[in-house]
């Protein structure tokens, strides 16, 4: 508890300073937080973060459910799940270098075979690259979560539905999908929380570009603190990100409890 509480209290203290890390800190009270409310760069970064989450979460959830359903009970289920989970075991740095080498529009391995969109110049393609990279790394985890819930659904329910004349689509809609709700809710909220704290993929692939179009909150925090040397303001941004994360974590607990009671 000490190792968690002390750094957090230190960040709170730093957030009330105007401090570059080298100069003498100047206490400014809550001025950094007031500046955040009117900071257009922070607002743009928050919008980019939420937009990236909206681009990533729906296909992540849909693919996790569809792949888990398709693999359920198959002879090759374990092998395919292992292959899907494997990218998540690769170090983030190594995976990013591999993707950059493969998808670079100028000298990438793929560019020698087919035209590669200029994601280094167009924001939409850059966001799509990060979305695909995120799905590639985490889809295996999503499939495992949904699959674990699937295996907990009694087969007798589906068999009884079939005896009553329910089609496979109706059985999925009225039996399987409602029982998958806790797993889906877990993935949605955890994915949203991780999106609020995203940084590494943007740092290694796009550096917030092109034209700041992929500057998510995590990268904005890095720029503010370690490129612009506004450590006091960066500490305030850290506290705001933490509060947003706690908000979604509480939403997760509430939704999961609601799914268990139904």
C-alpha positions in Angstrom: 0.0 0.0 0.0 2.9 2.4 0.8 4.4 1.9 -2.6 1.1 2.9 -4.2 0.0 5.7 -1.9 3.3 7.6 -1.6 3.8 8.1 -5.4 0.2 9.1 -5.8 0.5 11.7 -3.1 3.7 12.9 -4.7 1.9 13.3 -8.0 -0.9 15.3 -6.3 1.8 17.6 -4.8 3.5 18.1 -8.1 0.2 18.9 -9.8 0.0 22.1 -7.6 3.3 23.3 -8.9 4.6 25.2 -11.9 7.8 23.2 -12.4 10.1 22.2 -15.2 12.0 19.6 -13.2 15.1 21.7 -13.2 13.9 25.1 -11.8 12.7 25.8 -8.3 9.0 24.7 -8.1 6.5 27.5 -7.8 3.2 26.7 -6.0 0.2 27.6 -8.1 -2.7 25.8 -6.3 -5.3 24.5 -8.6 -4.3 26.6 -11.6 -3.0 23.6 -13.5 -6.4 22.0 -13.3 -8.2 25.2 -14.4 -5.8 25.3 -17.4 -6.8 21.8 -18.3 -10.4 22.8 -18.6 -9.5 25.4 -21.3 -6.6 23.5 -22.9 -7.5 22.8 -26.6 -4.6 20.3 -26.9 -5.9 18.3 -24.0 -9.4 18.3 -25.4 -8.2 17.2 -28.8 -6.1 14.4 -27.2 -9.1 13.2 -25.2 -11.3 13.2 -28.4 -8.6 11.3 -30.2 -8.4 8.7 -27.4 -12.1 8.2 -27.3 -12.3 8.1 -31.1 -9.6 5.4 -31.2 -11.5 3.5 -28.5 -14.6 3.6 -30.7 -12.6 2.3 -33.7 -11.1 -0.5 -31.7 -13.7 -1.8 -29.3 -16.6 -2.8 -31.6 -14.4 -5.0 -33.9 -12.6 -6.3 -30.8 -15.8 -7.4 -29.1 -17.4 -8.8 -32.3 -14.3 -10.7 -33.4 -13.8 -12.1 -29.8 -17.4 -13.4 -29.8 -17.4 -14.7 -33.3 -14.0 -16.5 -33.1 -14.9 -18.0 -29.7 -18.2 -19.4 -31.1 -16.5 -20.7 -34.3 -13.7 -22.4 -32.3 -16.0 -23.9 -29.6 -15.7 -27.7 -29.6 -13.4 -27.9 -32.7 -10.4 -30.3 -32.8 -8.1 -27.4 -33.6 -9.5 -25.1 -30.9 -6.5 -25.1 -28.6 -4.0 -24.7 -31.4 -5.8 -21.7 -33.0 -6.3 -20.0 -29.6 -2.6 -20.4 -28.9 -1.8 -18.7 -32.2 -4.2 -15.9 -31.5 -2.7 -15.3 -28.1 0.9 -15.5 -29.3 1.1 -11.8 -30.4 0.3 -10.7 -26.9 3.4 -12.5 -25.7 5.7 -10.7 -28.1 7.4 -7.6 -26.5 5.7 -4.4 -27.5 8.9 -2.9 -28.9 9.7 -5.9 -31.1 6.1 -6.1 -32.4 6.1 -2.4 -33.2 9.4 -2.6 -35.1 8.1 -5.6 -37.0 4.9 -3.8 -38.0 6.8 -0.6 -39.0 9.2 -2.6 -41.1 6.3 -4.5 -42.7 3.9 -1.6 -43.3 6.2 1.3 -43.9 4.9 3.1 -47.1 8.4 3.8 -48.3 10.6 0.8 -47.7 8.3 -1.8 -46.0 8.3 -5.4 -47.1 4.6 -5.1 -48.0 5.1 -2.0 -50.1 7.2 -4.0 -52.5 4.2 -6.2 -53.2 1.2 -3.9 -53.0 0.5 -0.2 -52.6 0.5 0.7 -48.9 -1.6 3.8 -47.9 0.4 6.7 -46.7 -0.4 6.4 -43.0 2.5 8.6 -42.2 0.7 11.5 -43.9 -3.0 10.8 -43.5 -4.6 10.7 -40.1 -7.3 8.2 -41.0 -4.8 5.6 -42.1 -2.6 6.2 -39.1 -5.5 5.6 -36.7 -6.4 2.5 -38.7 -2.9 1.2 -38.4 -3.0 1.6 -34.6 -6.4 -0.1 -34.5 -5.2 -3.1 -36.5 -2.0 -3.4 -34.4 -4.1 -3.3 -31.2 -6.5 -5.9 -32.4 -3.6 -8.1 -33.5 -2.1 -8.0 -30.1 -5.2 -8.4 -27.9 -7.7 -10.4 -29.9 -6.4 -13.7 -28.4 -7.1 -12.4 -24.9 -10.7 -11.5 -25.9 -11.3 -14.9 -27.4 -10.1 -16.6 -24.2 -12.4 -14.5 -22.0 -15.4 -15.2 -24.2 -14.5 -18.9 -24.6 -14.2 -19.3 -20.8 -17.7 -17.9 -20.4 -19.0 -20.1 -23.3 -17.8 -23.2 -21.6 -19.8 -22.3 -18.5 -23.1 -22.3 -20.4 -25.0 -25.5 -19.7 -25.4 -27.5 -22.9 -28.8 -28.6 -21.6 -30.2 -25.1 -22.1 -29.3 -25.2 -25.8 -30.5 -28.7 -26.2 -33.9 -27.8 -24.6 -34.2 -24.8 -26.9 -33.5 -27.0 -29.9 -36.2 -29.5 -28.7 -38.7 -26.6 -28.4 -38.0 -25.7 -32.0 -35.6 -22.7 -31.6 -33.3 -22.1 -34.5 -29.5 -21.7 -33.9 -29.9 -17.9 -34.4 -32.7 -17.7 -31.9 -30.8 -19.9 -29.4 -27.8 -17.5 -29.8 -29.9 -14.4 -29.4 -32.0 -15.5 -26.4 -29.7 -17.9 -24.5 -26.0 -17.6 -25.5 -25.7 -13.8 -25.9 -27.5 -12.9 -22.6 -25.3 -15.4 -20.7 -22.2 -13.9 -22.4 -23.1 -10.4 -21.1 -20.7 -10.4 -18.1 -17.7 -11.4 -20.4 -18.6 -8.8 -23.0 -19.1 -6.1 -20.4 -15.7 -7.0 -18.9 -14.0 -6.6 -22.2 -15.8 -3.4 -23.1 -14.9 -1.6 -19.9 -11.4 -3.0 -19.6 -10.8 -2.0 -23.2 -12.0 1.5 -22.6 -9.9 1.9 -19.5 -6.8 0.7 -21.4 -7.6 3.1 -24.2 -7.5 6.0 -21.7 -4.0 4.9 -20.7 -2.8 4.1 -24.2 0.6 5.4 -25.1 3.2 2.7 -26.2 1.8 1.8 -29.6 1.4 5.5 -30.6 4.9 6.3 -29.3 6.5 3.5 -31.2 4.5 3.6 -34.5 3.4 7.2 -35.2 4.8 9.5 -32.5 1.5 11.2 -32.3 1.5 12.1 -36.0 0.7 12.8 -38.7 -0.1 16.4 -37.7 -1.0 15.4 -34.1 -3.8 13.2 -35.4 -2.9 10.2 -33.2 -1.9 12.2 -30.1 -3.8 10.2 -27.4 -3.8 11.3 -23.8 -0.9 9.1 -22.8 1.3 10.6 -25.6 0.1 14.1 -24.8 1.2 13.5 -21.2 4.6 12.4 -22.4 5.0 15.4 -24.6 3.9 17.8 -21.9 6.2 16.4 -19.2 9.3 15.2 -21.1 9.5 17.3 -24.2 8.0 20.6 -23.0 9.3 20.1 -19.4 6.0 21.2 -17.8 6.2 18.5 -15.1 3.7 20.2 -12.8 1.1 20.5 -15.5 1.8 16.9 -16.6 1.2 15.7 -13.0 -2.2 17.4 -13.1 -3.0 15.7 -16.4 -2.0 12.4 -14.8 -4.5 13.0 -12.0 -7.2 13.7 -14.5 -6.5 10.6 -16.5 -6.5 8.6 -13.2 -10.0 10.0 -12.3 -11.3 9.1 -15.7 -9.9 5.6 -15.3 -11.5 5.2 -11.9 -14.8 6.4 -13.4 -14.8 3.6 -16.0 -13.5 1.1 -13.4 -16.5 1.9 -11.2 -18.8 1.6 -14.2 -17.2 -1.8 -14.9 -18.0 -3.0 -11.4 -21.6 -1.8 -11.6 -22.2 -3.3 -15.0 -20.7 -6.6 -14.0 -22.8 -6.8 -10.9 -25.9 -6.0 -13.0 -25.0 -8.8 -15.4 -24.6 -11.3 -12.6 -28.0 -10.5 -11.1 -29.9 -11.0 -14.4 
